[in-house]
Amino acid sequence: MLFYIVVFFSLAVISAFLGFGSLAGTFSQIAKVLSVIFLILFIISFLRHWIT
C-alpha cells in the first residue's frame, strides 16, 4: 500500500509541475486517503500484535 501512496504522490507532483492542477488535486486526494487507510490498518495491526 505504501507503494501506491508513493506512486500517487509522485503523479500529483509531476502533474502539478506540468500545469494540470485538477489532476494533481485528484492524485493528492487519492494519496491522502490511501495514507489514512494505511495508518489505520497499521495501528490496528500493531495493537493486535501487542495485545496477543
PyMOL Python script that loads the backbone (N, CA, C, O; Angstrom):
from pymol import cmd

cmd.read_pdbstr("""\
ATOM      1  N   MET A   1       0.822  -1.182   0.000  1.00  0.00           N
ATOM      2  CA  MET A   1       0.000   0.000   0.000  1.00  0.00           C
ATOM      3  C   MET A   1       0.875   1.258   0.000  1.00  0.00           C
ATOM      4  O   MET A   1       0.506   2.280  -0.578  1.00  0.00           O
ATOM      5  N   LEU A   2       2.021   1.172   0.645  1.00  0.00           N
ATOM      6  CA  LEU A   2       2.920   2.327   0.628  1.00  0.00           C
ATOM      7  C   LEU A   2       3.406   2.633  -0.782  1.00  0.00           C
ATOM      8  O   LEU A   2       3.648   3.789  -1.128  1.00  0.00           O
ATOM      9  N   PHE A   3       3.545   1.589  -1.590  1.00  0.00           N
ATOM     10  CA  PHE A   3       3.949   1.785  -2.976  1.00  0.00           C
ATOM     11  C   PHE A   3       2.940   2.658  -3.710  1.00  0.00           C
ATOM     12  O   PHE A   3       3.330   3.567  -4.443  1.00  0.00           O
ATOM     13  N   TYR A   4       1.646   2.397  -3.524  1.00  0.00           N
ATOM     14  CA  TYR A   4       0.615   3.170  -4.195  1.00  0.00           C
ATOM     15  C   TYR A   4       0.568   4.610  -3.696  1.00  0.00           C
ATOM     16  O   TYR A   4       0.285   5.529  -4.465  1.00  0.00           O
ATOM     17  N   ILE A   5       0.843   4.804  -2.419  1.00  0.00           N
ATOM     18  CA  ILE A   5       0.888   6.169  -1.880  1.00  0.00           C
ATOM     19  C   ILE A   5       2.005   6.957  -2.557  1.00  0.00           C
ATOM     20  O   ILE A   5       1.817   8.108  -2.951  1.00  0.00           O
ATOM     21  N   VAL A   6       3.164   6.326  -2.685  1.00  0.00           N
ATOM     22  CA  VAL A   6       4.299   6.999  -3.326  1.00  0.00           C
ATOM     23  C   VAL A   6       4.010   7.258  -4.800  1.00  0.00           C
ATOM     24  O   VAL A   6       4.355   8.318  -5.323  1.00  0.00           O
ATOM     25  N   VAL A   7       3.378   6.294  -5.475  1.00  0.00           N
ATOM     26  CA  VAL A   7       3.063   6.471  -6.895  1.00  0.00           C
ATOM     27  C   VAL A   7       2.095   7.631  -7.098  1.00  0.00           C
ATOM     28  O   VAL A   7       2.325   8.483  -7.956  1.00  0.00           O
ATOM     29  N   PHE A   8       1.017   7.675  -6.320  1.00  0.00           N
ATOM     30  CA  PHE A   8       0.045   8.750  -6.499  1.00  0.00           C
ATOM     31  C   PHE A   8       0.618  10.103  -6.089  1.00  0.00           C
ATOM     32  O   PHE A   8       0.284  11.124  -6.691  1.00  0.00           O
ATOM     33  N   PHE A   9       1.470  10.121  -5.077  1.00  0.00           N
ATOM     34  CA  PHE A   9       2.109  11.377  -4.700  1.00  0.00           C
ATOM     35  C   PHE A   9       3.040  11.859  -5.806  1.00  0.00           C
ATOM     36  O   PHE A   9       3.078  13.048  -6.122  1.00  0.00           O
ATOM     37  N   SER A  10       3.786  10.934  -6.390  1.00  0.00           N
ATOM     38  CA  SER A  10       4.678  11.299  -7.493  1.00  0.00           C
ATOM     39  C   SER A  10       3.887  11.800  -8.694  1.00  0.00           C
ATOM     40  O   SER A  10       4.276  12.779  -9.331  1.00  0.00           O
ATOM     41  N   LEU A  11       2.783  11.134  -9.007  1.00  0.00           N
ATOM     42  CA  LEU A  11       1.943  11.584 -10.108  1.00  0.00           C
ATOM     43  C   LEU A  11       1.362  12.970  -9.833  1.00  0.00           C
ATOM     44  O   LEU A  11       1.224  13.776 -10.753  1.00  0.00           O
ATOM     45  N   ALA A  12       1.022  13.251  -8.576  1.00  0.00           N
ATOM     46  CA  ALA A  12       0.498  14.569  -8.222  1.00  0.00           C
ATOM     47  C   ALA A  12       1.563  15.640  -8.410  1.00  0.00           C
ATOM     48  O   ALA A  12       1.276  16.723  -8.919  1.00  0.00           O
ATOM     49  N   VAL A  13       2.785  15.341  -8.002  1.00  0.00           N
ATOM     50  CA  VAL A  13       3.864  16.319  -8.144  1.00  0.00           C
ATOM     51  C   VAL A  13       4.182  16.565  -9.617  1.00  0.00           C
ATOM     52  O   VAL A  13       4.363  17.708 -10.037  1.00  0.00           O
ATOM     53  N   ILE A  14       4.247  15.491 -10.395  1.00  0.00           N
ATOM     54  CA  ILE A  14       4.562  15.641 -11.818  1.00  0.00           C
ATOM     55  C   ILE A  14       3.455  16.399 -12.551  1.00  0.00           C
ATOM     56  O   ILE A  14       3.732  17.283 -13.362  1.00  0.00           O
ATOM     57  N   SER A  15       2.210  16.051 -12.263  1.00  0.00           N
ATOM     58  CA  SER A  15       1.119  16.737 -12.954  1.00  0.00           C
ATOM     59  C   SER A  15       0.998  18.199 -12.508  1.00  0.00           C
ATOM     60  O   SER A  15       0.611  19.055 -13.303  1.00  0.00           O
ATOM     61  N   ALA A  16       1.322  18.486 -11.261  1.00  0.00           N
ATOM     62  CA  ALA A  16       1.322  19.890 -10.819  1.00  0.00           C
ATOM     63  C   ALA A  16       2.442  20.658 -11.499  1.00  0.00           C
ATOM     64  O   ALA A  16       2.270  21.820 -11.866  1.00  0.00           O
ATOM     65  N   PHE A  17       3.575  20.020 -11.666  1.00  0.00           N
ATOM     66  CA  PHE A  17       4.706  20.675 -12.340  1.00  0.00           C
ATOM     67  C   PHE A  17       4.380  20.972 -13.799  1.00  0.00           C
ATOM     68  O   PHE A  17       4.809  21.991 -14.342  1.00  0.00           O
ATOM     69  N   LEU A  18       3.620  20.079 -14.431  1.00  0.00           N
ATOM     70  CA  LEU A  18       3.264  20.268 -15.832  1.00  0.00           C
ATOM     71  C   LEU A  18       2.051  21.176 -16.023  1.00  0.00           C
ATOM     72  O   LEU A  18       1.714  21.527 -17.154  1.00  0.00           O
ATOM     73  N   GLY A  19       1.397  21.556 -14.933  1.00  0.00           N
ATOM     74  CA  GLY A  19       0.312  22.516 -15.035  1.00  0.00           C
ATOM     75  C   GLY A  19      -1.084  21.929 -15.026  1.00  0.00           C
ATOM     76  O   GLY A  19      -2.052  22.640 -15.295  1.00  0.00           O
ATOM     77  N   PHE A  20      -1.209  20.662 -14.724  1.00  0.00           N
ATOM     78  CA  PHE A  20      -2.526  20.027 -14.645  1.00  0.00           C
ATOM     79  C   PHE A  20      -3.006  20.094 -13.197  1.00  0.00           C
ATOM     80  O   PHE A  20      -2.830  19.142 -12.437  1.00  0.00           O
ATOM     81  N   GLY A  21      -3.603  21.206 -12.820  1.00  0.00           N
ATOM     82  CA  GLY A  21      -3.962  21.449 -11.421  1.00  0.00           C
ATOM     83  C   GLY A  21      -5.034  20.533 -10.886  1.00  0.00           C
ATOM     84  O   GLY A  21      -4.911  20.011  -9.778  1.00  0.00           O
ATOM     85  N   SER A  22      -6.093  20.329 -11.663  1.00  0.00           N
ATOM     86  CA  SER A  22      -7.181  19.489 -11.156  1.00  0.00           C
ATOM     87  C   SER A  22      -6.759  18.031 -11.064  1.00  0.00           C
ATOM     88  O   SER A  22      -7.179  17.317 -10.153  1.00  0.00           O
ATOM     89  N   LEU A  23      -5.936  17.588 -11.998  1.00  0.00           N
ATOM     90  CA  LEU A  23      -5.436  16.218 -11.957  1.00  0.00           C
ATOM     91  C   LEU A  23      -4.496  16.028 -10.771  1.00  0.00           C
ATOM     92  O   LEU A  23      -4.509  14.979 -10.126  1.00  0.00           O
ATOM     93  N   ALA A  24      -3.686  17.034 -10.486  1.00  0.00           N
ATOM     94  CA  ALA A  24      -2.786  16.977  -9.337  1.00  0.00           C
ATOM     95  C   ALA A  24      -3.577  16.931  -8.034  1.00  0.00           C
ATOM     96  O   ALA A  24      -3.203  16.219  -7.102  1.00  0.00           O
ATOM     97  N   GLY A  25      -4.660  17.682  -7.969  1.00  0.00           N
ATOM     98  CA  GLY A  25      -5.515  17.639  -6.780  1.00  0.00           C
ATOM     99  C   GLY A  25      -6.157  16.291  -6.583  1.00  0.00           C
ATOM    100  O   GLY A  25      -6.273  15.810  -5.455  1.00  0.00           O
ATOM    101  N   THR A  26      -6.575  15.678  -7.670  1.00  0.00           N
ATOM    102  CA  THR A  26      -7.175  14.349  -7.585  1.00  0.00           C
ATOM    103  C   THR A  26      -6.161  13.325  -7.100  1.00  0.00           C
ATOM    104  O   THR A  26      -6.458  12.517  -6.220  1.00  0.00           O
ATOM    105  N   PHE A  27      -4.960  13.360  -7.678  1.00  0.00           N
ATOM    106  CA  PHE A  27      -3.927  12.419  -7.258  1.00  0.00           C
ATOM    107  C   PHE A  27      -3.529  12.631  -5.800  1.00  0.00           C
ATOM    108  O   PHE A  27      -3.277  11.666  -5.078  1.00  0.00           O
ATOM    109  N   SER A  28      -3.471  13.875  -5.368  1.00  0.00           N
ATOM    110  CA  SER A  28      -3.092  14.129  -3.975  1.00  0.00           C
ATOM    111  C   SER A  28      -4.184  13.668  -3.012  1.00  0.00           C
ATOM    112  O   SER A  28      -3.880  13.178  -1.924  1.00  0.00           O
ATOM    113  N   GLN A  29      -5.446  13.818  -3.399  1.00  0.00           N
ATOM    114  CA  GLN A  29      -6.527  13.322  -2.542  1.00  0.00           C
ATOM    115  C   GLN A  29      -6.502  11.804  -2.446  1.00  0.00           C
ATOM    116  O   GLN A  29      -6.732  11.248  -1.372  1.00  0.00           O
ATOM    117  N   ILE A  30      -6.227  11.131  -3.551  1.00  0.00           N
ATOM    118  CA  ILE A  30      -6.119   9.672  -3.523  1.00  0.00           C
ATOM    119  C   ILE A  30      -4.968   9.246  -2.621  1.00  0.00           C
ATOM    120  O   ILE A  30      -5.109   8.310  -1.835  1.00  0.00           O
ATOM    121  N   ALA A  31      -3.831   9.926  -2.730  1.00  0.00           N
ATOM    122  CA  ALA A  31      -2.685   9.605  -1.880  1.00  0.00           C
ATOM    123  C   ALA A  31      -3.006   9.860  -0.407  1.00  0.00           C
ATOM    124  O   ALA A  31      -2.572   9.105   0.462  1.00  0.00           O
ATOM    125  N   LYS A  32      -3.763  10.917  -0.127  1.00  0.00           N
ATOM    126  CA  LYS A  32      -4.123  11.221   1.252  1.00  0.00           C
ATOM    127  C   LYS A  32      -5.050  10.151   1.827  1.00  0.00           C
ATOM    128  O   LYS A  32      -4.861   9.708   2.960  1.00  0.00           O
ATOM    129  N   VAL A  33      -6.040   9.740   1.055  1.00  0.00           N
ATOM    130  CA  VAL A  33      -6.969   8.702   1.514  1.00  0.00           C
ATOM    131  C   VAL A  33      -6.238   7.386   1.742  1.00  0.00           C
ATOM    132  O   VAL A  33      -6.473   6.709   2.743  1.00  0.00           O
ATOM    133  N   LEU A  34      -5.356   7.024   0.821  1.00  0.00           N
ATOM    134  CA  LEU A  34      -4.599   5.785   0.984  1.00  0.00           C
ATOM    135  C   LEU A  34      -3.686   5.843   2.203  1.00  0.00           C
ATOM    136  O   LEU A  34      -3.514   4.835   2.887  1.00  0.00           O
ATOM    137  N   SER A  35      -3.103   6.994   2.486  1.00  0.00           N
ATOM    138  CA  SER A  35      -2.237   7.096   3.658  1.00  0.00           C
ATOM    139  C   SER A  35      -3.030   6.998   4.953  1.00  0.00           C
ATOM    140  O   SER A  35      -2.544   6.425   5.928  1.00  0.00           O
ATOM    141  N   VAL A  36      -4.240   7.546   4.982  1.00  0.00           N
ATOM    142  CA  VAL A  36      -5.080   7.410   6.178  1.00  0.00           C
ATOM    143  C   VAL A  36      -5.491   5.953   6.376  1.00  0.00           C
ATOM    144  O   VAL A  36      -5.466   5.447   7.497  1.00  0.00           O
ATOM    145  N   ILE A  37      -5.868   5.283   5.296  1.00  0.00           N
ATOM    146  CA  ILE A  37      -6.218   3.865   5.391  1.00  0.00           C
ATOM    147  C   ILE A  37      -5.019   3.053   5.867  1.00  0.00           C
ATOM    148  O   ILE A  37      -5.159   2.161   6.703  1.00  0.00           O
ATOM    149  N   PHE A  38      -3.829   3.368   5.327  1.00  0.00           N
ATOM    150  CA  PHE A  38      -2.621   2.664   5.755  1.00  0.00           C
ATOM    151  C   PHE A  38      -2.354   2.872   7.238  1.00  0.00           C
ATOM    152  O   PHE A  38      -2.031   1.919   7.947  1.00  0.00           O
ATOM    153  N   LEU A  39      -2.484   4.100   7.713  1.00  0.00           N
ATOM    154  CA  LEU A  39      -2.228   4.362   9.131  1.00  0.00           C
ATOM    155  C   LEU A  39      -3.219   3.645  10.030  1.00  0.00           C
ATOM    156  O   LEU A  39      -2.839   3.116  11.075  1.00  0.00           O
ATOM    157  N   ILE A  40      -4.481   3.622   9.639  1.00  0.00           N
ATOM    158  CA  ILE A  40      -5.486   2.920  10.436  1.00  0.00           C
ATOM    159  C   ILE A  40      -5.182   1.428  10.492  1.00  0.00           C
ATOM    160  O   ILE A  40      -5.219   0.821  11.562  1.00  0.00           O
ATOM    161  N   LEU A  41      -4.880   0.836   9.332  1.00  0.00           N
ATOM    162  CA  LEU A  41      -4.560  -0.592   9.309  1.00  0.00           C
ATOM    163  C   LEU A  41      -3.274  -0.894  10.061  1.00  0.00           C
ATOM    164  O   LEU A  41      -3.168  -1.942  10.699  1.00  0.00           O
ATOM    165  N   PHE A  42      -2.296   0.001   9.999  1.00  0.00           N
ATOM    166  CA  PHE A  42      -1.051  -0.192  10.727  1.00  0.00           C
ATOM    167  C   PHE A  42      -1.280  -0.160  12.234  1.00  0.00           C
ATOM    168  O   PHE A  42      -0.730  -0.985  12.964  1.00  0.00           O
ATOM    169  N   ILE A  43      -2.081   0.776  12.694  1.00  0.00           N
ATOM    170  CA  ILE A  43      -2.364   0.872  14.135  1.00  0.00           C
ATOM    171  C   ILE A  43      -3.137  -0.347  14.610  1.00  0.00           C
ATOM    172  O   ILE A  43      -2.844  -0.882  15.678  1.00  0.00           O
ATOM    173  N   ILE A  44      -4.122  -0.796  13.833  1.00  0.00           N
ATOM    174  CA  ILE A  44      -4.879  -1.991  14.201  1.00  0.00           C
ATOM    175  C   ILE A  44      -3.962  -3.203  14.256  1.00  0.00           C
ATOM    176  O   ILE A  44      -4.041  -4.001  15.190  1.00  0.00           O
ATOM    177  N   SER A  45      -3.094  -3.344  13.265  1.00  0.00           N
ATOM    178  CA  SER A  45      -2.168  -4.470  13.239  1.00  0.00           C
ATOM    179  C   SER A  45      -1.209  -4.412  14.427  1.00  0.00           C
ATOM    180  O   SER A  45      -0.937  -5.434  15.057  1.00  0.00           O
ATOM    181  N   PHE A  46      -0.702  -3.231  14.730  1.00  0.00           N
ATOM    182  CA  PHE A  46       0.214  -3.074  15.856  1.00  0.00           C
ATOM    183  C   PHE A  46      -0.469  -3.422  17.171  1.00  0.00           C
ATOM    184  O   PHE A  46       0.109  -4.118  18.006  1.00  0.00           O
ATOM    185  N   LEU A  47      -1.700  -2.941  17.362  1.00  0.00           N
ATOM    186  CA  LEU A  47      -2.416  -3.226  18.606  1.00  0.00           C
ATOM    187  C   LEU A  47      -2.764  -4.692  18.745  1.00  0.00           C
ATOM    188  O   LEU A  47      -2.678  -5.248  19.839  1.00  0.00           O
ATOM    189  N   ARG A  48      -3.160  -5.332  17.641  1.00  0.00           N
ATOM    190  CA  ARG A  48      -3.485  -6.761  17.698  1.00  0.00           C
ATOM    191  C   ARG A  48      -2.260  -7.577  18.024  1.00  0.00           C
ATOM    192  O   ARG A  48      -2.358  -8.566  18.751  1.00  0.00           O
ATOM    193  N   HIS A  49      -1.108  -7.193  17.507  1.00  0.00           N
ATOM    194  CA  HIS A  49       0.126  -7.914  17.798  1.00  0.00           C
ATOM    195  C   HIS A  49       0.566  -7.666  19.231  1.00  0.00           C
ATOM    196  O   HIS A  49       1.067  -8.573  19.895  1.00  0.00           O
ATOM    197  N   TRP A  50       0.383  -6.447  19.711  1.00  0.00           N
ATOM    198  CA  TRP A  50       0.810  -6.087  21.051  1.00  0.00           C
ATOM    199  C   TRP A  50      -0.056  -6.726  22.125  1.00  0.00           C
ATOM    200  O   TRP A  50       0.449  -7.115  23.179  1.00  0.00           O
ATOM    201  N   ILE A  51      -1.367  -6.840  21.868  1.00  0.00           N
ATOM    202  CA  ILE A  51      -2.299  -7.387  22.849  1.00  0.00           C
ATOM    203  C   ILE A  51      -2.134  -8.890  22.982  1.00  0.00           C
ATOM    204  O   ILE A  51      -2.179  -9.418  24.093  1.00  0.00           O
ATOM    205  N   THR A  52      -1.946  -9.585  21.881  1.00  0.00           N
ATOM    206  CA  THR A  52      -1.848 -11.059  21.962  1.00  0.00           C
ATOM    207  C   THR A  52      -0.465 -11.531  22.175  1.00  0.00           C
ATOM    208  O   THR A  52      -0.230 -12.737  22.263  1.00  0.00           O
TER     209      THR A  52
END
""", "prot")
cmd.dss("prot")
cmd.show_as("cartoon", "prot")
cmd.util.cbc("prot")
cmd.orient("prot")
